[in-house]
Amino acid sequence: MAKAHVKPKRTLEQNLPWLLLIGGLIVTFAALMLSIEVFNRLKNPNYVPVCNLNPILSCTSVADSHQAEAFGFPNYFLGLAGYGAISGIGLAWLAGAKFKRWFWRVIETGLVFAFLFMTWLQFETLYRIGALCIFCMVLWAFTWPMFWYTSLYNLKQGNIKLPKQLNGVVAFAYRFHAEILTTWYLVIIALILKRFWYYWKTVL
């Protein structure tokens, strides 16, 4: 009996450039849409952004906060530039580009900053501003996997090195990468549900 052909699993090296390209494009589009909505409000104070769905899902509340300009200019400028660059890196990689170790370290540094900045904004959004921006949550959804799998790739390729004492932690991360990814999403969803449960229960 002929053996059934088993399609080989795609590797991290094969999947990561697609994640960077597609994820970067989606977040860049979300940042662009948010910037358009903000400019529309500047032109017309009575304009209601498409991302204002209810008292909780309200990008106006987020965009009007001081956290929306953490560095003295709108945060979406960082999104447009940073994630546009990430998508370009993914496209170049798919086209056959080879990047030096120092360049991967630059990418890693950028994604570490993006993840930490995003985490701070998540806290501020939930516990200081008290509202959610749909376009910002698109960024949340894609920043985490891009950071996570780029970090795993850099560790695997030796672009970044950790002390040998952490080899067990790294091996655990490789083995349970999908479970760790999913756990992060579930934690964020649980925090959102808990924080705004007073509202969600009124619409259930």
DOLO-429374 format. One record per residue: x, y, z of N, C-alpha, C in turn; residue in three letters. Coordinates in pm, whole numbers, padded with zeros to 5 digits, always signed. Each point is the difference from the previous one (the first is absolute). Layout:
// DOLO-429374
XYZXYZXYZALA ...
This chain:
// DOLO-429374
+00085-00119+00000-00085+00119+00000+00089+00125+00000MET -00031+00091-00088+00080+00121-00011-00022+00088+00123ALA +00109+00057+00045-00010+00088+00116-00065+00132-00039LYS -00089+00049+00088-00065+00128-00026+00104+00112+00007ALA -00012+00091-00092+00093+00112-00002-00036+00098+00111HIS +00097+00026+00086-00022+00092+00110+00069+00132-00033VAL -00077+00103-00006+00055+00132-00031+00082+00048+00118LYS +00127+00037-00022+00084+00045+00112-00053+00128+00063PRO +00018+00009+00131-00046+00120+00071+00085+00120-00040LYS -00062+00114-00011+00072+00122-00032+00083+00042+00121ARG +00117+00050-00027+00093+00038+00106-00022+00145+00041THR +00062+00035+00112-00006+00139+00048+00060+00093-00105LEU +00109-00043-00064+00064+00081-00103-00092+00025-00119GLU -00089-00094-00029-00094+00017-00111-00120+00086+00038GLN -00043-00009+00124-00121+00071+00043+00026+00143+00043ASN +00116+00025+00062+00025+00131+00058-00003+00114-00100LEU +00061-00013-00119-00009+00114-00094-00142+00034-00040PRO -00086-00101-00012-00141+00025-00031-00069+00072+00116TRP +00033-00040+00123-00057+00066+00117+00041+00146+00004LEU +00128+00028-00026+00048+00138+00001-00065+00082-00111LEU -00011-00059-00118-00060+00072-00113-00148+00028+00024LEU -00077-00104+00026-00145+00015+00014-00036+00076+00128ILE +00064-00039+00111-00027+00069+00126+00038+00147-00008GLY +00116+00028-00060+00043+00139-00014-00095+00082-00085GLY -00049-00059-00109-00094+00071-00087-00133+00028+00071LEU -00049-00100+00074-00128+00017+00069+00010+00109+00107ILE +00108-00001+00078+00015+00102+00104+00023+00137-00062VAL +00076+00006-00109+00020+00129-00069-00133+00054-00049THR -00085-00087-00053-00133+00043-00046-00084+00049+00118PHE +00008-00071+00114-00076+00042+00118+00048+00137+00049ALA +00132+00022+00000+00054+00131+00040-00043+00108-00098ALA -00004-00033-00129-00045+00096-00100-00147+00036+00021LEU -00084-00101+00024-00141+00025+00024-00022+00086+00123MET +00077-00026+00106-00014+00080+00122+00040+00145-00027LEU +00107+00019-00077+00044+00137-00032-00106+00073-00082SER -00064-00071-00093-00106+00062-00081-00117+00042+00087ILE -00037-00087+00094-00112+00032+00089+00032+00121+00088GLU +00124+00007+00048+00040+00114+00083-00002+00128-00082VAL +00052-00003-00122+00000+00119-00085-00142+00042-00038PHE -00088-00096-00020-00140+00033-00030-00064+00074+00117ASN +00036-00039+00122-00054+00070+00118+00058+00139+00013ARG +00125+00017-00041+00061+00133+00004-00069+00095-00097LEU -00041-00054-00115-00069+00082-00100-00145+00027+00039LYS -00060-00098+00068-00141+00013+00036-00020-00054+00141ASN -00010+00087+00100-00015-00044+00139-00122-00089+00023PRO -00099+00008-00089-00120-00081+00016+00011-00137-00067ASN +00113-00024-00064+00019-00128-00070+00010-00114+00102TYR -00070-00109-00030+00002-00118+00087+00085-00108-00068VAL +00116-00035+00054+00087-00100-00063-00069-00136-00012PRO +00037-00074-00103-00061-00132-00022+00037-00096+00112VAL +00106+00030+00074+00043-00090+00107-00064+00034+00134CYS -00093+00095+00002-00077+00029+00121-00128-00083-00004ASN +00001-00114+00067-00115-00090-00007-00089+00008+00123LEU +00061+00029+00116-00076+00011+00124+00091+00070+00102ASN -00046+00017+00124+00085+00072+00098+00134-00068+00028PRO +00009-00130-00023+00125-00072+00027+00087-00007-00124ILE -00057-00039-00112+00074-00006-00126-00007+00139-00064LEU +00090+00086+00044-00003+00140-00041+00142+00049-00024SER +00039+00010-00127+00136+00046-00029+00016+00148+00029CYS -00111+00075+00003+00008+00142+00034+00052+00018+00142THR -00051-00078+00093+00044+00010+00140+00149-00028+00010SER +00048-00098-00076+00141-00035+00004+00084+00107-00070VAL -00045+00042-00118+00077+00098-00079+00009+00135+00069ALA -00099+00034+00083+00001+00129+00068+00082-00002+00129ASP +00048-00115+00040+00077-00010+00124+00144+00043-00022SER +00068+00038+00109+00141+00040-00013+00088-00119-00033HIS -00047-00122+00033+00078-00120-00034+00010-00021-00150GLN -00092+00060-00077+00001-00016-00145+00113+00077-00065ALA +00066+00085+00077+00116+00074-00050+00113-00014+00101GLU +00042-00123+00022+00096-00031+00106+00134+00069-00021ALA +00038+00025-00125+00130+00060-00031-00014+00141-00059PHE -00116+00060+00021-00021+00135-00049-00062+00008-00138GLY -00029-00113-00060-00068-00006-00129-00088-00124+00001PHE -00101-00006-00088-00094-00113+00003+00070-00135-00014PRO -00042-00096+00083+00061-00132-00002-00013-00070-00135ASN -00106+00035-00076-00018-00070-00127+00110+00034-00100TYR +00074+00109+00021+00116+00028-00084+00104-00112+00016PHE +00016-00045+00125+00091-00112+00025-00049-00126-00070LEU -00133-00020+00004-00057-00117-00065+00021+00001-00150GLY -00024+00115-00061+00017+00011-00144+00145-00027-00041LEU +00094+00059+00073+00142-00016-00036+00052-00138+00037ALA -00024-00040+00126+00057-00125+00048-00054-00124-00068GLY -00132-00009-00011-00058-00121-00059+00009+00001-00151TYR +00008+00121-00059+00030+00006-00143+00137-00058-00028GLY +00097+00030+00089+00135-00054-00014+00000-00152+00018ALA -00078-00048+00098-00007-00144+00025-00054-00075-00121ILE -00106+00055-00062-00055-00066-00118+00101+00002-00114SER +00078+00108-00012+00103+00005-00102+00108-00104+00022GLY +00035-00024+00127+00099-00102+00032-00052-00138-00037ILE -00127-00026+00032-00059-00128-00037-00001-00021-00150GLY -00034+00105-00076-00003-00010-00146+00140-00025-00056LEU +00099+00074+00053+00137-00019-00046+00050-00141+00031ALA -00036-00051+00116+00040-00137+00039-00060-00102-00097TRP -00127+00017-00033-00065-00091-00094+00063+00009-00139LEU +00055+00117-00032+00064+00019-00131+00142-00054-00003ALA +00047-00051+00113+00131-00062+00003+00108+00079+00072GLY -00036+00110+00064+00098+00080+00071+00057-00076+00119ALA +00127+00022+00027+00067-00056+00117+00043+00115+00089LYS -00034-00010+00127+00029+00109+00093+00114-00037+00094PHE +00086+00097+00028+00111-00019+00091-00051-00018+00144LYS +00087-00057+00082-00038-00021+00140-00034+00132+00067ARG +00077+00106-00024-00027+00129+00064-00137+00053-00039TRP -00043-00030-00127-00129+00048-00045-00112-00073+00075PHE +00018-00131+00023-00100-00074+00077-00007+00052+00143TRP +00112+00045+00052-00002+00056+00135-00075+00133+00003ARG +00013+00077-00108-00076+00124-00011-00150-00030-00005VAL -00037-00099-00081-00141-00040-00010-00051-00046+00137ILE +00081-00080+00068-00039-00050+00132-00020+00116+00097GLU +00092+00095-00002-00012+00116+00089-00128+00077-00028THR -00032+00018-00128-00121+00071-00038-00125-00071+00047GLY -00001-00133-00013-00119-00076+00040-00010-00010+00152LEU +00113-00004+00069-00004+00003+00147-00061+00132+00046VAL +00045+00111-00061-00057+00130+00033-00150+00001-00030PHE -00039-00051-00118-00141+00000-00039-00083-00080+00099ALA +00051-00115+00044-00075-00084+00093-00013+00067+00136PHE +00110+00058+00050-00005+00067+00131-00089+00124-00005LEU +00010+00077-00106-00083+00119-00016-00147-00039-00009PHE -00027-00107-00075-00136-00050-00013-00054-00045+00136MET +00083-00068+00078-00043-00047+00132-00035+00117+00091THR +00082+00105-00005-00031+00120+00078-00132+00062-00045TRP -00020+00008-00132-00124+00058-00051-00121-00086+00036LEU +00018-00131+00003-00110-00086+00042-00041+00031+00143GLN +00099+00015+00088-00031+00033+00139-00070+00136+00009PHE +00053+00098-00071-00059+00133+00004-00142+00000-00056GLU -00019-00075-00108-00132-00007-00063-00102-00063+00094THR +00040-00108+00065-00093-00072+00086-00027+00074+00131LEU +00105+00052+00063-00013+00046+00138+00013+00151+00020TYR +00033+00073-00104+00009+00145+00012-00102+00069-00093ARG +00001-00038-00127-00091+00063-00096-00141-00058+00011ILE -00009-00132+00016-00129-00063+00016-00077-00016-00129GLY +00070-00020-00110-00064-00022-00129+00095-00078-00090ALA -00054-00058-00106+00079-00081-00092-00008+00058-00140LEU +00115-00002-00068+00006+00044-00139+00017-00123-00088CYS -00096-00021-00091+00004-00119-00084+00127-00007-00082ILE +00041+00112-00058+00120+00001-00082+00124-00030+00085PHE +00000+00046+00124+00111-00030+00090+00004-00148+00034CYS -00116-00061+00015-00004-00142+00033+00046-00086-00117MET -00014+00050-00122+00059-00069-00116+00151-00006+00017VAL +00057+00111+00044+00144+00003+00028+00035-00100+00109LEU -00079-00006+00106+00026-00097+00107+00005-00141-00057TRP -00099-00030-00084-00016-00137-00050+00119-00047-00083ALA +00065+00092-00070+00110-00040-00089+00138+00029+00057PHE +00012+00095+00089+00132+00030+00057+00053-00118+00081THR -00088-00060+00079+00043-00111+00085+00057-00116-00083TRP -00069-00056-00099+00061-00111-00075+00124+00041-00080PRO +00003+00123-00051+00120+00043-00073+00120+00008+00095MET -00022+00055+00118+00107+00005+00100+00040-00141+00044PHE -00098-00082+00029+00024-00134+00054+00079-00087-00097TRP -00046-00007-00124+00065-00091-00094+00131+00058-00055TYR +00012+00131-00006+00129+00058-00038+00104-00029+00107THR -00041+00008+00126+00091-00031+00110+00044-00146-00005SER -00094-00091-00023+00034-00142-00010+00095-00025-00117LEU -00026+00068-00112+00087-00015-00116+00141+00051+00031TYR +00011+00115+00063+00130+00057+00032+00077-00087+00098ASN -00071-00061+00095+00065-00092+00092+00050-00124-00073LEU -00082-00051-00090+00037-00120-00075+00119+00024-00090LYS +00007+00118-00062+00108+00033-00092+00125+00053+00070GLN -00009+00022+00129+00114+00053+00074+00019+00149-00017GLY -00103+00069-00052+00010+00145-00015-00002+00070+00135ASN -00070-00059+00095+00005+00046+00138+00032-00120+00087ILE +00075+00022+00104+00043-00110+00085-00041+00027+00144LYS -00040-00106+00068-00036+00008+00140+00096-00086+00081LEU +00011+00024+00129+00087-00085+00083-00040-00147-00010PRO +00100-00090+00011-00027-00143-00012-00099-00049+00104LYS -00006+00070+00113-00095-00039+00104-00145+00008-00047GLN -00024+00076-00108-00137+00018-00050-00031-00094-00117LEU +00090-00093-00030-00024-00092-00111-00128-00079+00018ASN -00029-00036+00124-00123-00075+00026-00124+00084-00028GLY +00007+00128+00034-00112+00091-00025-00021+00016-00151VAL +00111+00014-00074-00009+00015-00145-00059-00125-00063VAL +00047-00118+00045-00053-00127-00052-00150-00012+00027ALA -00042+00043+00119-00142-00002+00036-00078+00093-00093PHE +00055+00118-00029-00067+00096-00088-00016-00056-00140ALA +00103-00067-00051-00010-00061-00133-00107-00109-00002TYR -00001-00081+00103-00091-00115+00002-00146+00043+00013ARG -00023+00103+00080-00139+00041+00028-00027+00141-00054PHE +00060+00033-00113-00015+00135-00055-00145+00037-00027HIS -00078-00093-00056-00139+00030-00033-00084+00017+00126ALA +00027-00084+00101-00075+00009+00125+00029+00132+00072GLU +00126+00043-00003+00037+00127+00062-00066+00116-00074ILE +00000-00008-00132-00064+00103-00082-00148+00011+00035LEU -00067-00116+00006-00144-00002+00029-00030+00049+00141THR +00085-00038+00095-00020+00042+00139+00000+00152+00012THR +00092+00064-00071+00005+00147+00004-00132+00060-00048TRP -00052-00051-00112-00128+00050-00051-00111-00020+00103TYR -00004-00117+00061-00106-00029+00097+00009+00091+00122LEU +00123+00030+00044+00019+00090+00114-00052+00139-00033VAL +00034+00051-00119-00046+00133-00040-00152+00005-00012ILE -00059-00104-00060-00146-00006-00012-00065-00002+00138ILE +00057-00079+00092-00054-00009+00135+00008+00135+00072ALA +00112+00071-00018+00014+00131+00063-00102+00100-00054LEU -00024-00006-00132-00098+00089-00062-00141-00031+00053ILE -00033-00129+00005-00132-00040+00049-00020+00043+00145LEU +00102-00024+00082-00011+00035+00142-00011+00151+00020LYS +00084+00075-00073+00001+00145+00020-00132+00065-00039ARG -00061-00050-00108-00121+00065-00051-00123-00089+00016PHE +00006-00092+00094-00112-00091+00018-00128+00075+00035TRP +00011+00110+00070-00117+00079+00037-00079+00044-00123TYR +00072+00016-00113-00068+00038-00124-00041-00122-00080TYR +00093-00097-00014-00031-00118-00083-00126-00071+00048TRP -00019-00008+00134-00116-00074+00050-00132+00069-00034LYS +00005+00128-00033-00124+00070-00036-00041-00027-00145THR +00094-00051-00082-00032-00023-00141-00012-00149-00033VAL +00022-00085+00101-00012-00144-00023-00146-00043+00004LEU 
